[in-house]
Amino acid sequence: MAALGALIRGDLPPAGNPIDLPAPARAADAAALAVDGYEAVLVDSGTSALALAMQLARQCKPHIHAPEVILPGYACPDLVAAAEYAGVQPVLVDIDAQDPAYRLSRLREAINANTLLIVAVNFLGIRERMAELRELATAQDIVLVEDSAQWFPEPFPGVGLDADFVLTSFGRGKPVSLLGGGVLWVKRSLGLTAAIQPLLSPAEAFRWLPLKVRAFNILLKPRLYCWLNRNPLLSLGETAFHPLSQINALDAVRRNWLSHCVAHYQRQQRRVEAFYDRELPACFPAAHLPASYGAPRRGRLLRYPLVCEHRVQRDRLLQALQDAGLGASAMYVNVLPAVTGVAGKVTVNDALDGAEAFAGRLLTLPTHAGVSERHLDSMMAVIAAAV
């Protein structure tokens, strides 16, 4: 009966808004990606954008013969795939048990003569402590990359982009989704314009992409998504390592959609986030909610993160919310060395105790447009009962 009830009710996806396509297709408009002081390079994925940044960083510092890149111990394994493609050794550094940002003392200890770059990950719309990382990178002559694959850069009051390289992704479920693609912003002062094109393969053709987008939009409907989500053969959302084979330029179809999709994203309201901000403090301490990270670090959230008191509470909440089809997720579940396919590809600088604690306590709630008032009321009832 529970399975039948799920099929009737449906399951919310954990992330992903319907893709709003322009009609008719418009010519590409570079203004949507214009950032003062940066050159925008359009590629086929966020992973490709990160790999390109690493390749360009190697050209900035050719004297480093065994280059290393510092990555957070809890992150998407695509960061490791990008490093592997670029020929840079990933070195994992711990994060705080309550915060996805680096533990700065561990970060300083990990830096050595081979450290080429530091990747600062924007986690679901929560920025790293960029001022501190910029100061450290400048003092040590290290390249700084801001990986914003989970956040489309929007202006903060008094806060702008400052890293040497900044990237975002247009993949499935990302803030601005084209079911593929990414952009790398390269600081013009680095003088790398001539070095970019030789690193890119030609764009691939995607003749059936509009049909794929329509199918994606249909499958976001809860009653259809439920069939995918509860099919044991599909393993939706499973975190695993996937190697990067090449970096392609972005195809013409997605280029023509881009400015429209960016504008559509920027018009979206943040009503679901506002509901969580208002209601969740009654169930969780303030230190466990996004507000604790401060206004300069918090942007529009791709998913709403909760850091539970302990793993048992997280697992109990996650199971209850998933049983009710309410789109909750544990994200990557494990630290990077425990992700399928990553072992042997990374160096662990020190114990990842903070990252392990964060991974075991994190729960995310959906923020997309498909979350209705009924869903929100059901979430609060489930959370209140489980907490």
C-alpha atoms as a printed R data frame, in Angstrom:
    type eleno elety resid chain resno      x      y       z
1   ATOM     1    CA   MET     A     1  0.000  0.000   0.000
2   ATOM     2    CA   ALA     A     2  2.890  2.375   0.759
3   ATOM     3    CA   ALA     A     3  4.271  1.894  -2.756
4   ATOM     4    CA   LEU     A     4  0.840  2.512  -4.268
5   ATOM     5    CA   GLY     A     5  0.450  5.660  -2.173
6   ATOM     6    CA   ALA     A     6  3.826  6.910  -3.397
7   ATOM     7    CA   LEU     A     7  2.823  6.395  -7.025
8   ATOM     8    CA   ILE     A     8 -0.440  8.252  -6.504
9   ATOM     9    CA   ARG     A     9  1.187 11.105  -4.588
10  ATOM    10    CA   GLY     A    10  4.456 11.230  -6.520
11  ATOM    11    CA   ASP     A    11  7.973 12.204  -5.429
12  ATOM    12    CA   LEU     A    12  9.487 15.672  -5.543
13  ATOM    13    CA   PRO     A    13 12.877 15.822  -7.276
14  ATOM    14    CA   PRO     A    14 15.602 17.105  -4.905
15  ATOM    15    CA   ALA     A    15 16.586 19.793  -7.444
16  ATOM    16    CA   GLY     A    16 15.746 21.012 -10.921
17  ATOM    17    CA   ASN     A    17 13.422 23.589 -12.413
18  ATOM    18    CA   PRO     A    18 11.747 23.142 -15.801
19  ATOM    19    CA   ILE     A    19 13.916 24.570 -18.576
20  ATOM    20    CA   ASP     A    20 12.216 27.536 -20.221
21  ATOM    21    CA   LEU     A    21 13.290 27.629 -23.871
22  ATOM    22    CA   PRO     A    22 13.112 30.778 -25.980
23  ATOM    23    CA   ALA     A    23 10.617 30.733 -28.832
24  ATOM    24    CA   PRO     A    24 11.787 31.317 -31.450
25  ATOM    25    CA   ALA     A    25 15.449 30.554 -30.808
26  ATOM    26    CA   ARG     A    26 17.468 33.700 -30.297
27  ATOM    27    CA   ALA     A    27 20.977 34.591 -31.372
28  ATOM    28    CA   ALA     A    28 23.644 34.119 -28.728
29  ATOM    29    CA   ASP     A    29 24.025 37.141 -26.429
30  ATOM    30    CA   ALA     A    30 27.371 37.387 -24.653
31  ATOM    31    CA   ALA     A    31 26.061 40.176 -22.378
32  ATOM    32    CA   ALA     A    32 24.369 37.591 -20.126
33  ATOM    33    CA   LEU     A    33 27.824 36.385 -19.045
34  ATOM    34    CA   ALA     A    34 29.703 39.694 -19.049
35  ATOM    35    CA   VAL     A    35 31.753 40.280 -15.887
36  ATOM    36    CA   ASP     A    36 34.095 43.255 -15.604
37  ATOM    37    CA   GLY     A    37 37.726 42.185 -15.771
38  ATOM    38    CA   TYR     A    38 36.986 38.631 -16.941
39  ATOM    39    CA   GLU     A    39 36.771 36.787 -20.248
40  ATOM    40    CA   ALA     A    40 33.952 34.213 -20.498
41  ATOM    41    CA   VAL     A    41 34.815 30.871 -22.139
42  ATOM    42    CA   LEU     A    42 31.858 28.600 -22.961
43  ATOM    43    CA   VAL     A    43 32.502 24.865 -22.729
44  ATOM    44    CA   ASP     A    44 30.520 21.624 -22.627
45  ATOM    45    CA   SER     A    45 30.350 21.106 -18.830
46  ATOM    46    CA   GLY     A    46 31.283 22.515 -15.460
47  ATOM    47    CA   THR     A    47 33.891 19.766 -15.121
48  ATOM    48    CA   SER     A    48 35.433 20.884 -18.412
49  ATOM    49    CA   ALA     A    49 35.491 24.477 -17.152
50  ATOM    50    CA   LEU     A    50 37.389 23.421 -14.027
51  ATOM    51    CA   ALA     A    51 39.821 21.254 -16.003
52  ATOM    52    CA   LEU     A    52 40.465 24.174 -18.369
53  ATOM    53    CA   ALA     A    53 41.193 26.449 -15.399
54  ATOM    54    CA   MET     A    54 43.739 23.933 -14.122
55  ATOM    55    CA   GLN     A    55 45.389 23.627 -17.532
56  ATOM    56    CA   LEU     A    56 45.642 27.401 -17.830
57  ATOM    57    CA   ALA     A    57 47.019 27.642 -14.287
58  ATOM    58    CA   ARG     A    58 49.786 25.244 -15.309
59  ATOM    59    CA   GLN     A    59 50.700 27.620 -18.119
60  ATOM    60    CA   CYS     A    60 50.891 30.461 -15.595
61  ATOM    61    CA   LYS     A    61 53.425 28.546 -13.513
62  ATOM    62    CA   PRO     A    62 55.388 26.161 -15.778
63  ATOM    63    CA   HIS     A    63 58.207 25.921 -13.208
64  ATOM    64    CA   ILE     A    64 56.023 23.675 -10.989
65  ATOM    65    CA   HIS     A    65 56.812 20.224 -12.374
66  ATOM    66    CA   ALA     A    66 54.629 18.151  -9.999
67  ATOM    67    CA   PRO     A    67 51.641 20.482  -9.564
68  ATOM    68    CA   GLU     A    68 49.054 19.943  -6.853
69  ATOM    69    CA   VAL     A    69 45.563 21.310  -6.397
70  ATOM    70    CA   ILE     A    70 43.907 21.673  -3.004
71  ATOM    71    CA   LEU     A    71 40.304 20.432  -2.873
72  ATOM    72    CA   PRO     A    72 37.858 20.135   0.044
73  ATOM    73    CA   GLY     A    73 37.521 16.652   1.509
74  ATOM    74    CA   TYR     A    74 33.752 16.752   1.007
75  ATOM    75    CA   ALA     A    75 32.885 17.659  -2.578
76  ATOM    76    CA   CYS     A    76 31.688 16.370  -5.938
77  ATOM    77    CA   PRO     A    77 34.063 13.768  -7.457
78  ATOM    78    CA   ASP     A    78 33.995 15.740 -10.709
79  ATOM    79    CA   LEU     A    79 36.633 17.958  -9.101
80  ATOM    80    CA   VAL     A    80 38.955 14.955  -9.026
81  ATOM    81    CA   ALA     A    81 38.086 14.121 -12.643
82  ATOM    82    CA   ALA     A    82 39.054 17.650 -13.704
83  ATOM    83    CA   ALA     A    83 42.374 17.417 -11.861
84  ATOM    84    CA   GLU     A    84 43.141 14.038 -13.392
85  ATOM    85    CA   TYR     A    85 42.479 15.367 -16.903
86  ATOM    86    CA   ALA     A    86 44.683 18.419 -16.311
87  ATOM    87    CA   GLY     A    87 47.537 16.349 -14.879
88  ATOM    88    CA   VAL     A    88 47.358 17.931 -11.428
89  ATOM    89    CA   GLN     A    89 47.470 15.886  -8.214
90  ATOM    90    CA   PRO     A    90 44.438 16.454  -5.928
91  ATOM    91    CA   VAL     A    91 45.282 17.082  -2.265
92  ATOM    92    CA   LEU     A    92 42.279 16.897   0.049
93  ATOM    93    CA   VAL     A    93 41.941 19.269   2.989
94  ATOM    94    CA   ASP     A    94 39.406 19.069   5.792
95  ATOM    95    CA   ILE     A    95 36.351 21.302   6.167
96  ATOM    96    CA   ASP     A    96 34.559 22.364   9.309
97  ATOM    97    CA   ALA     A    97 32.044 19.949  10.846
98  ATOM    98    CA   GLN     A    98 29.422 22.716  10.754
99  ATOM    99    CA   ASP     A    99 30.460 24.536   7.589
100 ATOM   100    CA   PRO     A   100 31.402 23.415   4.036
101 ATOM   101    CA   ALA     A   101 34.329 25.891   4.042
102 ATOM   102    CA   TYR     A   102 37.957 24.847   4.528
103 ATOM   103    CA   ARG     A   103 39.462 24.617   7.982
104 ATOM   104    CA   LEU     A   104 41.979 27.388   7.395
105 ATOM   105    CA   SER     A   105 44.614 25.947   9.727
106 ATOM   106    CA   ARG     A   106 44.578 22.639   7.794
107 ATOM   107    CA   LEU     A   107 44.652 24.528   4.498
108 ATOM   108    CA   ARG     A   108 47.777 26.436   5.474
109 ATOM   109    CA   GLU     A   109 49.477 23.195   6.533
110 ATOM   110    CA   ALA     A   110 48.739 21.586   3.141
111 ATOM   111    CA   ILE     A   111 50.472 24.290   1.090
112 ATOM   112    CA   ASN     A   112 53.925 23.466  -0.232
113 ATOM   113    CA   ALA     A   113 56.206 24.322  -3.172
114 ATOM   114    CA   ASN     A   114 54.085 22.163  -5.516
115 ATOM   115    CA   THR     A   115 50.768 23.825  -4.677
116 ATOM   116    CA   LEU     A   116 49.584 25.286  -7.970
117 ATOM   117    CA   LEU     A   117 46.032 26.250  -7.069
118 ATOM   118    CA   ILE     A   118 43.286 26.188  -4.464
119 ATOM   119    CA   VAL     A   119 39.696 25.400  -5.469
120 ATOM   120    CA   ALA     A   120 37.130 27.309  -3.408
121 ATOM   121    CA   VAL     A   121 33.783 25.537  -3.740
122 ATOM   122    CA   ASN     A   122 30.511 27.420  -3.557
123 ATOM   123    CA   PHE     A   123 28.331 24.807  -1.858
124 ATOM   124    CA   LEU     A   124 24.659 25.034  -2.939
125 ATOM   125    CA   GLY     A   125 24.864 28.853  -2.978
126 ATOM   126    CA   ILE     A   126 27.055 29.271   0.132
127 ATOM   127    CA   ARG     A   127 30.355 30.870  -0.846
128 ATOM   128    CA   GLU     A   128 33.716 30.048   0.626
129 ATOM   129    CA   ARG     A   129 35.439 32.626   2.815
130 ATOM   130    CA   MET     A   130 36.804 34.273  -0.296
131 ATOM   131    CA   ALA     A   131 38.518 37.241   1.391
132 ATOM   132    CA   GLU     A   132 40.621 34.944   3.575
133 ATOM   133    CA   LEU     A   133 41.412 32.616   0.676
134 ATOM   134    CA   ARG     A   134 42.341 35.538  -1.590
135 ATOM   135    CA   GLU     A   135 44.735 36.870   1.052
136 ATOM   136    CA   LEU     A   136 46.317 33.445   1.535
137 ATOM   137    CA   ALA     A   137 46.614 32.734  -2.206
138 ATOM   138    CA   THR     A   138 48.198 36.117  -2.881
139 ATOM   139    CA   ALA     A   139 50.697 35.739  -0.048
140 ATOM   140    CA   GLN     A   140 51.735 32.262  -1.263
141 ATOM   141    CA   ASP     A   141 51.583 33.078  -5.019
142 ATOM   142    CA   ILE     A   142 48.909 30.406  -5.597
143 ATOM   143    CA   VAL     A   143 46.182 30.463  -8.250
144 ATOM   144    CA   LEU     A   144 42.667 30.742  -6.797
145 ATOM   145    CA   VAL     A   145 39.657 29.126  -8.515
146 ATOM   146    CA   GLU     A   146 36.062 29.656  -7.391
147 ATOM   147    CA   ASP     A   147 33.974 26.631  -8.365
148 ATOM   148    CA   SER     A   148 30.392 27.883  -8.530
149 ATOM   149    CA   ALA     A   149 28.928 24.882 -10.351
150 ATOM   150    CA   GLN     A   150 26.038 24.944  -7.833
151 ATOM   151    CA   TRP     A   151 25.452 28.683  -7.978
152 ATOM   152    CA   PHE     A   152 25.078 31.136 -10.843
153 ATOM   153    CA   PRO     A   153 27.113 34.209  -9.891
154 ATOM   154    CA   GLU     A   154 24.851 37.085  -8.950
155 ATOM   155    CA   PRO     A   155 25.952 40.390  -7.453
156 ATOM   156    CA   PHE     A   156 26.017 40.626  -3.664
157 ATOM   157    CA   PRO     A   157 25.873 44.095  -2.082
158 ATOM   158    CA   GLY     A   158 29.536 45.123  -1.901
159 ATOM   159    CA   VAL     A   159 30.772 41.665  -2.926
160 ATOM   160    CA   GLY     A   160 32.093 40.730  -6.368
161 ATOM   161    CA   LEU     A   161 34.176 38.073  -8.072
162 ATOM   162    CA   ASP     A   162 37.855 38.105  -7.173
163 ATOM   163    CA   ALA     A   163 39.320 34.658  -7.963
164 ATOM   164    CA   ASP     A   164 41.709 34.163 -10.886
165 ATOM   165    CA   PHE     A   165 39.200 31.767 -12.425
166 ATOM   166    CA   VAL     A   166 35.466 31.438 -11.715
167 ATOM   167    CA   LEU     A   167 33.196 28.783 -13.198
168 ATOM   168    CA   THR     A   168 29.619 27.620 -13.219
169 ATOM   169    CA   SER     A   169 27.744 24.689 -14.725
170 ATOM   170    CA   PHE     A   170 24.663 24.481 -16.951
171 ATOM   171    CA   GLY     A   171 24.113 20.787 -16.251
172 ATOM   172    CA   ARG     A   172 20.944 18.982 -15.192
173 ATOM   173    CA   GLY     A   173 19.535 20.325 -11.948
174 ATOM   174    CA   LYS     A   174 21.889 23.321 -11.834
175 ATOM   175    CA   PRO     A   175 20.686 26.918 -11.244
176 ATOM   176    CA   VAL     A   176 20.741 27.770 -14.955
177 ATOM   177    CA   SER     A   177 20.225 24.419 -16.667
178 ATOM   178    CA   LEU     A   178 20.736 23.657 -20.347
179 ATOM   179    CA   LEU     A   179 21.189 19.914 -19.675
180 ATOM   180    CA   GLY     A   180 24.885 20.449 -20.252
181 ATOM   181    CA   GLY     A   181 27.486 23.140 -20.613
182 ATOM   182    CA   GLY     A   182 29.488 25.478 -18.459
183 ATOM   183    CA   VAL     A   183 31.402 28.728 -18.458
184 ATOM   184    CA   LEU     A   184 34.845 29.645 -17.197
185 ATOM   185    CA   TRP     A   185 35.541 33.284 -16.400
186 ATOM   186    CA   VAL     A   186 39.265 33.981 -16.818
187 ATOM   187    CA   LYS     A   187 40.802 37.091 -15.268
188 ATOM   188    CA   ARG     A   188 42.005 39.257 -18.148
189 ATOM   189    CA   SER     A   189 45.023 40.427 -16.179
190 ATOM   190    CA   LEU     A   190 46.457 36.888 -16.434
191 ATOM   191    CA   GLY     A   191 47.004 37.428 -20.175
192 ATOM   192    CA   LEU     A   192 45.804 33.955 -21.176
193 ATOM   193    CA   THR     A   193 43.485 34.784 -24.095
194 ATOM   194    CA   ALA     A   194 45.760 33.248 -26.734
195 ATOM   195    CA   ALA     A   195 46.214 30.062 -24.683
196 ATOM   196    CA   ILE     A   196 42.517 29.163 -24.427
197 ATOM   197    CA   GLN     A   197 41.403 28.047 -27.899
198 ATOM   198    CA   PRO     A   198 44.192 25.452 -28.453
199 ATOM   199    CA   LEU     A   199 42.882 23.590 -25.375
200 ATOM   200    CA   LEU     A   200 39.311 23.236 -26.721
201 ATOM   201    CA   SER     A   201 37.942 20.562 -29.047
202 ATOM   202    CA   PRO     A   202 35.180 21.569 -31.498
203 ATOM   203    CA   ALA     A   203 31.611 21.707 -30.246
204 ATOM   204    CA   GLU     A   204 29.494 18.599 -30.700
205 ATOM   205    CA   ALA     A   205 26.143 18.701 -32.503
206 ATOM   206    CA   PHE     A   206 22.978 18.008 -30.503
207 ATOM   207    CA   ARG     A   207 20.210 17.595 -33.044
208 ATOM   208    CA   TRP     A   208 17.663 16.161 -30.603
209 ATOM   209    CA   LEU     A   209 18.394 18.471 -27.672
210 ATOM   210    CA   PRO     A   210 15.014 20.319 -27.748
211 ATOM   211    CA   LEU     A   211 13.203 16.981 -27.476
212 ATOM   212    CA   LYS     A   212 15.480 15.952 -24.619
213 ATOM   213    CA   VAL     A   213 14.642 19.178 -22.792
214 ATOM   214    CA   ARG     A   214 10.920 18.590 -23.204
215 ATOM   215    CA   ALA     A   215 11.290 15.046 -21.871
216 ATOM   216    CA   PHE     A   216 13.278 16.364 -18.894
217 ATOM   217    CA   ASN     A   217 10.577 18.914 -18.085
218 ATOM   218    CA   ILE     A   218  7.877 16.241 -18.198
219 ATOM   219    CA   LEU     A   219  9.833 13.891 -15.933
220 ATOM   220    CA   LEU     A   220 10.120 16.577 -13.253
221 ATOM   221    CA   LYS     A   221  6.425 16.092 -12.510
222 ATOM   222    CA   PRO     A   222  6.204 14.215  -9.185
223 ATOM   223    CA   ARG     A   223  4.050 11.304 -10.397
224 ATOM   224    CA   LEU     A   224  6.457 10.599 -13.268
225 ATOM   225    CA   TYR     A   225  9.631 11.294 -11.307
226 ATOM   226    CA   CYS     A   226  8.453  8.786  -8.704
227 ATOM   227    CA   TRP     A   227  8.801  5.944 -11.241
228 ATOM   228    CA   LEU     A   228 12.429  6.877 -11.830
229 ATOM   229    CA   ASN     A   229 13.253  7.639  -8.221
230 ATOM   230    CA   ARG     A   230 11.943  4.334  -6.864
231 ATOM   231    CA   ASN     A   231 13.317  2.121  -9.627
232 ATOM   232    CA   PRO     A   232 16.153  0.117  -7.986
233 ATOM   233    CA   LEU     A   233 17.849 -0.405 -11.354
234 ATOM   234    CA   LEU     A   234 18.490  3.301 -11.965
235 ATOM   235    CA   SER     A   235 20.241  4.483  -8.748
236 ATOM   236    CA   LEU     A   236 19.261  8.106  -9.329
237 ATOM   237    CA   GLY     A   237 21.535 10.604  -7.609
238 ATOM   238    CA   GLU     A   238 24.257  8.082  -6.779
239 ATOM   239    CA   THR     A   239 27.653  9.751  -6.346
240 ATOM   240    CA   ALA     A   240 30.499  8.154  -8.319
241 ATOM   241    CA   PHE     A   241 33.660  9.145 -10.158
242 ATOM   242    CA   HIS     A   242 33.367  9.665 -13.920
243 ATOM   243    CA   PRO     A   243 36.549 10.480 -15.884
244 ATOM   244    CA   LEU     A   244 36.708 13.467 -18.219
245 ATOM   245    CA   SER     A   245 37.771 12.532 -21.756
246 ATOM   246    CA   GLN     A   246 38.012 15.931 -23.471
247 ATOM   247    CA   ILE     A   247 37.024 19.588 -23.280
248 ATOM   248    CA   ASN     A   248 34.633 20.726 -25.999
249 ATOM   249    CA   ALA     A   249 33.426 24.195 -26.832
250 ATOM   250    CA   LEU     A   250 29.738 24.755 -26.086
251 ATOM   251    CA   ASP     A   251 27.413 23.862 -28.954
252 ATOM   252    CA   ALA     A   252 25.473 26.487 -30.922
253 ATOM   253    CA   VAL     A   253 22.036 25.351 -29.699
254 ATOM   254    CA   ARG     A   254 22.850 25.943 -26.044
255 ATOM   255    CA   ARG     A   255 24.644 29.205 -26.855
256 ATOM   256    CA   ASN     A   256 21.429 30.495 -28.420
257 ATOM   257    CA   TRP     A   257 19.389 29.527 -25.365
258 ATOM   258    CA   LEU     A   258 21.751 30.915 -22.779
259 ATOM   259    CA   SER     A   259 20.771 34.564 -22.359
260 ATOM   260    CA   HIS     A   260 17.056 33.685 -22.194
261 ATOM   261    CA   CYS     A   261 17.641 30.973 -19.569
262 ATOM   262    CA   VAL     A   262 19.850 33.247 -17.458
263 ATOM   263    CA   ALA     A   263 17.186 35.974 -17.478
264 ATOM   264    CA   HIS     A   264 14.494 33.418 -16.601
265 ATOM   265    CA   TYR     A   265 16.555 32.176 -13.638
266 ATOM   266    CA   GLN     A   266 17.184 35.684 -12.328
267 ATOM   267    CA   ARG     A   267 13.441 36.449 -12.351
268 ATOM   268    CA   GLN     A   268 12.573 33.478 -10.161
269 ATOM   269    CA   GLN     A   269 11.334 34.175  -6.653
270 ATOM   270    CA   ARG     A   270 12.933 32.715  -3.515
271 ATOM   271    CA   ARG     A   271  9.651 31.942  -1.744
272 ATOM   272    CA   VAL     A   272 10.658 28.405  -0.707
273 ATOM   273    CA   GLU     A   273 13.903 29.619   0.871
274 ATOM   274    CA   ALA     A   274 11.951 32.330   2.682
275 ATOM   275    CA   PHE     A   275  9.538 29.721   4.071
276 ATOM   276    CA   TYR     A   276 12.404 27.589   5.416
277 ATOM   277    CA   ASP     A   277 14.099 30.665   6.902
278 ATOM   278    CA   ARG     A   278 10.905 31.547   8.708
279 ATOM   279    CA   GLU     A   279  9.776 28.109   9.900
280 ATOM   280    CA   LEU     A   280 12.844 25.930  10.491
281 ATOM   281    CA   PRO     A   281 14.359 27.869  13.433
282 ATOM   282    CA   ALA     A   282 11.531 26.437  15.544
283 ATOM   283    CA   CYS     A   283 12.985 22.956  14.929
284 ATOM   284    CA   PHE     A   284 16.730 23.538  14.531
285 ATOM   285    CA   PRO     A   285 19.318 25.697  16.346
286 ATOM   286    CA   ALA     A   286 20.293 28.770  14.326
287 ATOM   287    CA   ALA     A   287 23.872 27.453  13.983
288 ATOM   288    CA   HIS     A   288 22.563 24.531  11.913
289 ATOM   289    CA   LEU     A   289 20.839 26.700   9.277
290 ATOM   290    CA   PRO     A   290 22.113 28.708   6.270
291 ATOM   291    CA   ALA     A   291 21.621 32.023   8.087
292 ATOM   292    CA   SER     A   292 24.602 31.113  10.288
293 ATOM   293    CA   TYR     A   293 27.007 31.585   7.366
294 ATOM   294    CA   GLY     A   294 26.260 35.314   7.127
295 ATOM   295    CA   ALA     A   295 24.865 37.524   4.376
296 ATOM   296    CA   PRO     A   296 28.144 38.002   2.423
297 ATOM   297    CA   ARG     A   297 28.460 34.238   1.923
298 ATOM   298    CA   ARG     A   298 24.867 33.206   1.290
299 ATOM   299    CA   GLY     A   299 23.383 33.602  -2.168
300 ATOM   300    CA   ARG     A   300 20.369 32.035  -3.858
301 ATOM   301    CA   LEU     A   301 20.299 28.400  -2.679
302 ATOM   302    CA   LEU     A   302 20.137 25.482  -5.114
303 ATOM   303    CA   ARG     A   303 19.038 23.281  -2.209
304 ATOM   304    CA   TYR     A   304 18.453 24.239   1.417
305 ATOM   305    CA   PRO     A   305 21.088 22.656   3.700
306 ATOM   306    CA   LEU     A   306 20.413 21.544   7.265
307 ATOM   307    CA   VAL     A   307 23.209 20.284   9.495
308 ATOM   308    CA   CYS     A   308 21.597 17.908  11.976
309 ATOM   309    CA   GLU     A   309 22.790 17.283  15.527
310 ATOM   310    CA   HIS     A   310 24.149 13.834  14.659
311 ATOM   311    CA   ARG     A   311 23.980 11.116  12.022
312 ATOM   312    CA   VAL     A   312 21.127  9.247  13.730
313 ATOM   313    CA   GLN     A   313 18.926 12.342  13.606
314 ATOM   314    CA   ARG     A   314 19.892 12.990   9.968
315 ATOM   315    CA   ASP     A   315 19.139  9.424   8.908
316 ATOM   316    CA   ARG     A   316 15.790  9.428  10.723
317 ATOM   317    CA   LEU     A   317 14.763 12.720   9.127
318 ATOM   318    CA   LEU     A   318 16.003 11.713   5.689
319 ATOM   319    CA   GLN     A   319 14.089  8.432   5.742
320 ATOM   320    CA   ALA     A   320 10.870 10.082   6.894
321 ATOM   321    CA   LEU     A   321 11.061 12.821   4.264
322 ATOM   322    CA   GLN     A   322 11.968 10.409   1.475
323 ATOM   323    CA   ASP     A   323  9.165  8.027   2.450
324 ATOM   324    CA   ALA     A   324  6.808 10.987   2.079
325 ATOM   325    CA   GLY     A   325  8.263 11.833  -1.354
326 ATOM   326    CA   LEU     A   326  9.381 15.309  -0.291
327 ATOM   327    CA   GLY     A   327 12.683 15.623  -2.177
328 ATOM   328    CA   ALA     A   328 15.134 15.437   0.724
329 ATOM   329    CA   SER     A   329 18.699 14.384  -0.041
330 ATOM   330    CA   ALA     A   330 21.956 13.609   1.740
331 ATOM   331    CA   MET     A   331 23.973 14.983  -1.221
332 ATOM   332    CA   TYR     A   332 27.291 13.104  -1.646
333 ATOM   333    CA   VAL     A   333 26.816 10.934   1.491
334 ATOM   334    CA   ASN     A   334 30.582 10.288   1.877
335 ATOM   335    CA   VAL     A   335 33.879 12.154   1.956
336 ATOM   336    CA   LEU     A   336 35.746 12.100  -1.359
337 ATOM   337    CA   PRO     A   337 38.121  9.174  -0.633
338 ATOM   338    CA   ALA     A   338 35.089  6.953   0.059
339 ATOM   339    CA   VAL     A   339 33.329  7.811  -3.231
340 ATOM   340    CA   THR     A   340 33.297  4.978  -5.766
341 ATOM   341    CA   GLY     A   341 36.235  5.345  -8.163
342 ATOM   342    CA   VAL     A   342 38.161  8.027  -6.242
343 ATOM   343    CA   ALA     A   343 40.414  5.830  -4.068
344 ATOM   344    CA   GLY     A   344 44.033  5.975  -5.229
345 ATOM   345    CA   LYS     A   345 43.535  9.211  -7.176
346 ATOM   346    CA   VAL     A   346 43.878 11.664  -4.269
347 ATOM   347    CA   THR     A   347 46.307 12.571  -1.517
348 ATOM   348    CA   VAL     A   348 44.770 13.173   1.903
349 ATOM   349    CA   ASN     A   349 46.720 15.855   3.742
350 ATOM   350    CA   ASP     A   350 45.388 15.027   7.212
351 ATOM   351    CA   ALA     A   351 42.386 13.427   8.866
352 ATOM   352    CA   LEU     A   352 39.080 14.455   7.310
353 ATOM   353    CA   ASP     A   353 37.200 14.332  10.597
354 ATOM   354    CA   GLY     A   354 35.326 17.573   9.978
355 ATOM   355    CA   ALA     A   355 34.320 16.493   6.472
356 ATOM   356    CA   GLU     A   356 33.163 13.103   7.756
357 ATOM   357    CA   ALA     A   357 31.052 14.763  10.459
358 ATOM   358    CA   PHE     A   358 29.554 17.182   7.920
359 ATOM   359    CA   ALA     A   359 28.788 14.365   5.458
360 ATOM   360    CA   GLY     A   360 27.094 12.322   8.173
361 ATOM   361    CA   ARG     A   361 24.885 15.165   9.395
362 ATOM   362    CA   LEU     A   362 23.923 17.023   6.215
363 ATOM   363    CA   LEU     A   363 20.376 16.998   4.885
364 ATOM   364    CA   THR     A   364 19.102 19.126   1.996
365 ATOM   365    CA   LEU     A   365 15.571 20.232   1.174
366 ATOM   366    CA   PRO     A   366 14.353 21.207  -2.312
367 ATOM   367    CA   THR     A   367 13.997 24.879  -3.247
368 ATOM   368    CA   HIS     A   368 12.784 24.559  -6.850
369 ATOM   369    CA   ALA     A   369  9.556 25.908  -8.327
370 ATOM   370    CA   GLY     A   370  7.794 22.548  -8.054
371 ATOM   371    CA   VAL     A   371  7.660 22.778  -4.249
372 ATOM   372    CA   SER     A   372  4.069 23.729  -3.377
373 ATOM   373    CA   GLU     A   373  2.521 25.034  -0.170
374 ATOM   374    CA   ARG     A   374  1.186 21.535   0.460
375 ATOM   375    CA   HIS     A   375  4.694 20.111   0.171
376 ATOM   376    CA   LEU     A   376  6.059 22.723   2.564
377 ATOM   377    CA   ASP     A   377  3.383 22.049   5.158
378 ATOM   378    CA   SER     A   378  4.025 18.303   4.861
379 ATOM   379    CA   MET     A   379  7.776 18.831   5.326
380 ATOM   380    CA   MET     A   380  7.271 20.817   8.495
381 ATOM   381    CA   ALA     A   381  4.918 18.182   9.895
382 ATOM   382    CA   VAL     A   382  7.420 15.395   9.126
383 ATOM   383    CA   ILE     A   383 10.360 17.367  10.542
384 ATOM   384    CA   ALA     A   384  8.505 18.355  13.718
385 ATOM   385    CA   ALA     A   385  7.515 14.723  14.337
386 ATOM   386    CA   ALA     A   386 11.002 13.352  13.641
387 ATOM   387    CA   VAL     A   387 12.976 15.961  15.590
